[in-house]
Amino acid sequence: MNIFLPDGSAVEVSSNATIYDCANAVSRGLAKKAMAGTVNGTPRDLYSRVSEGDTVTILTFDSPEGKEIFWHSSAHILAEAVQQLYPEAKLAIGPAIESGFYYDFDVATPFTPEDLAKIEKECLRIVGEKKEVKRISMTRNELEAYYDRTGEVYKKEMLADIPGEPSVYAQGDWFDMCRGPHLPNTGMVKAIKLLSSSGAYWKGDETRPMLQRIYGISFPKKKLLTEHLELLEEAKKRDHKKLGRQLGLFSFHKEGTGFPFWHDKGMVLYNEIAQFSREEHIKRGYGEIKTPIVLHEELWHRSGHWDKYRDDMYFVDMDEKPHAIKPMNCPGGLLVFKDSQYSFRDLPVRNFELGLVHRHEKSSVLNGLFRVRQFTQDDAHIFCRPDQIEQEINDVIDFIFSVYKTFGFEEFFIELSTRPEQYIGEIEIWDKAEEALRSVLETNRIDYQLNPGDGAFYGPKIDFHIRDSLRRSWQCGTIQLDFSMPERFCLEYTDSDGSKQQPVMIHRAIFGSMERFIGILIENYAGFLPLWLSPEQVRVISVSDKFAEYGKGVTATLKKAGIRASFDRRNEKIGYKIRDAEVHKVPYMVIVGEKEETDNTLSVRLHKKGDLGTVTIKQFIDTLLNDISSKAGY
C-alpha cells in the first residue's frame, strides 16, 4: 500500500506496516533516528499501524515534536527512578518543557543535591536496561482501584478530570497514566542529567500541597548533553539579574517584591529603547497615546478581561466605587478610539502606547525582569476596515522584522495560535479571523508553526519568537486579530454609503514587555550592549593625575558631541582602571597621558578587543557618531 510523506511524495509499504516501517522505507538512517510519528496530523507511537493513503510524518529529536516526546519519556524514566528509591513518593505531573522536563512528587522531605545524584544514577540504570515502553490496557475502574490502593491521590484527581477511558503507558513493570506517545524503549535516551529541584504547589495553587519538582534534561547523544551543559554555564555568566546589579542598571528589593527599581544607567538604556520605538512608530503613521493606570471595574467586565484576569489583578476603591489597576492597555485604547468620529477615509487609525500594567504574579514564578508584577507593554491598536486587514498585518510583520534586526536578532520563528477553550465572540467570527491570519502568512510564504488553542481570549494571534546568541528562543512580538471587542464597545465608522460599520481591531506588540526585552538583550550580549544602547559609551582614563585637565577636556568634548562619556581620574594604577572599565562593559576606553596631551590625540581601546591605536578627537567622535546613528554593532 502507499502512504504519503509531508511533501506529498508516496512511499510503498506492506499492508500491516508501522510508522517505523515507513521511516525504514524512506531510509535506514531515518529509521534509526525515528522516535515516533504523526498519522494524518495525530501523534502516534513508532510501532503504530498505518493505513492506505495515510499522511505520515516521522518524528526525530531534530524536530520540536520529537524533542517533546523524547523529554516526556525521560520524565517517566525520572518518575520510575524516584519511586524505586523512594517507594513512598506520590506522583503528580511530569511534562516536557521548552528545554527538558520535570516531574512533581509528594515526598516527606525536599530532595537534596545528594538525592539528585542517586536518582540520576538510577535513571541511567533504567536507561541501560532498554526497557520496552508500550501502551497497556487498563479500565478506569482498574486504574482508580490501583490509585486507591497505593495512595496516589494526585493521579486519582487527574483521572477524575479525564473523559472516557484513560491511556496508560508501561516501561517494564512500572506504569503511568499518560496520553503518549512515547519512545519505544528507554535505551534511546543516551544521556540524562538532573539539574535542580524546587518546591511547586499542586496545580500552581498556593492553597494546595507543596510538592517537590525535579528538573532534568536528556539527549540521544552524550555529545549533545556536554554541549548543553556548557551552554548552561555560559547562560549563568550572562544572568541578567547578576549583570543588572554589576552594571548598575536595576535592582529588586523586599519592600516591593516583583517590582523593578531602575537606576540611572538602567534608565538610559530603557529610554534609548523607548525613544527608538517612538521614532519608528511615528515613521509608520502611528500616533502615541497614554491611558490611565486605574479604571472602573465595569470596564473590565465589558472588555471580558474580568473573567480571564481578575485573579491576577489589583483593586482599589475610589469615590466608594470599585476600580482596578490595569493588567492590559486594550480597553483604554478602545475608549480613545470611541471618543472620536471616523469615516471610512480615516481608517486605518494606528495608536501606540508604552503602557504601564500590573499583574499579581505568584511570588514563586517571579524571575528578575523576565517575570515581574509591574511592566511596560509596547502596545499598539490598529482600527481598520475589513479590506485593510491583510495590508495592515503585512506592514506590522515588516515592522517587527525590522526592529528585531536592529537589535541584532536575525533568527526568529512564528506561531499561529488559534481559538482557546475560553473565548468571547462567535465561532464564525473566530474562523474568519484565523483564516485572515493564515492567509497573510501563506500569501507571503512565511513559515509558521500551528499552535492550536493558544490564541488570546478575544482573537487568534501570530506570535514571534526570537533566538538569542545562545540559541534560546523568546516569545516577544504578537499580532492579534479581534472582531469581538469593537462589538462589545460599540465602535463604528461611517462607510462610503453613509452606513455605520464596525471596524476590525488589531492588537500588536513588538517587544512584548520593555522589562523582559531588556533582560533578553542583557543576556544576549552578556552585558556588552551595542554602542547606541550602552549607558556609558566611553570612559576616559588618565595615566596619572598630571594629565587630569586634558582628560577632563576630552570628556567635555565628547559629551558636547552627544556621546555618553565619563572621566576616571582616580589615583589608581592604569591597569586597575582598565580592568574596572572592562568589568562594567564600557565599550570604549580612552587613555590619555603625556604623548596624547602633546599630540592632542587619544589612545583608544575597545572592550575585550584591546588597543585600537591612536586617533584624533575628531576622528574618534566621527566614528562613534556614525556607529550610534546607524545602530551598528562592534
Secondary structure, 3 states (H helix, E strand, C coil): CEEECCCCCEEECCCCCEHHHHHHHHCHHHHHHCCEEEECCEEEECCCECCCCCEEEEECCCCHHHHHHHHHHHHHHHHHHHHHHCCCCEECCCCEECCEEEEEEECCCCCCHHHHHHHHHHHHHHHHCCCEEEEECCCHHHHHHHHHHHCCHHHHHHHHCCCCCCCEEEECCEEEECCCCCCCEHHHCCEEEEEEEEEEEHHHCCCCCEEEEEEEEEECCHHHHHHHHHHHHHHHHCCHHHHHHHCCCEECCHHHCCCCEECHHHHHHHHHHHHHHHHHHHHCCCEECCCCCEEEHHHHHHHCHHHHHHHHCEEEEECCEEEEECCCCHHHHHHHHHCCCCECCCCCEEEEEEEEEECCCCHHHCECCCECCEEEEEEEEEEECHHHHHHHHHHHHHHHHHHHHHCCCCCEEEEEECCCCCCCCCHHHHHHHHHHHHHHHHHCCCCCEEECCCCECCECEEEEEEECCCCCEEEEEEEEEECHHHHHCCCCEECCCCCEECCEEEEEECCCCHHHHHHHHHHHCCCCCCCCCCCCCEEEEECCHHHHHHHHHHHHHHHHCCCCEEEECCCCCHHHHHHHHHHCCCCEEEEECHHHHHHCEEEEEECCCEEEEEEEHHHHHHHHHHHHHHCCCC
